[in-house]
Amino acid sequence: MTLLDDDTLAGSAVVANSAMNRERALAGVNSYDRELGFNPVEALLPLVSVTGAPDTVAWLDLCCGTGRALVEAAERVRAAGVGDRILVHGVDLVDAFDPAPDVPWLRLTTASVADWEPERRYDLITSVHGLHYVGDKLGLLVKAAGWLTGGGRLVADIDLDSVRLEDGRPAGRRLAAHLRDAGFNYDGRRRRIGRDDRGEVTLPYEYLGADDKAGANYTGQPAVDSYYRRVS
């Protein structure tokens, strides 16, 4: 098997999959609220009253697709009258964002999450089915942990069956244990990973590359397998 580096993977048709998070709204049947189990804006609003300072509360959504949910979140922020105190920021590889209002509390950035670096920390970081298309999934989780504010929250979908060792075996339960030891929580039934505080963490895995021909994962969509070598 020939593994792809991140630059080559970014050009894969699987990664640019038009079905990836393209139509998902903020609330409703096909929504962030339903997938995450909470509405991101409703999670941020109570923090505004606590901090009280402009632009101190921020939500980052990685692999945000068209950004439809974020555009709706920006309108919700406007309606709540807290546009000067909340930042809604989405990052996606494909520049195919929905029409968005030109307001300072909404940013939609076209970039690969593999090499993008933020200019601030975030109170909430989400990735709704985005990690399925990322090469170095573990590396992004490690970076995202450091992008949180103190007491910040990370929630993302990840299929640990798609994280494989160099011999092709899934990293499995040992990886789940390493993630928990590093301060992450993992729900195997929902295939969801989380974290409830900022941290500078490391994981004992060296990224080798990705396979974009792995086929469909549990979502029914073609996804990317990520390969690692265990290190001491």
Disulfide bonds with the S-S distance in Angstrom:
none
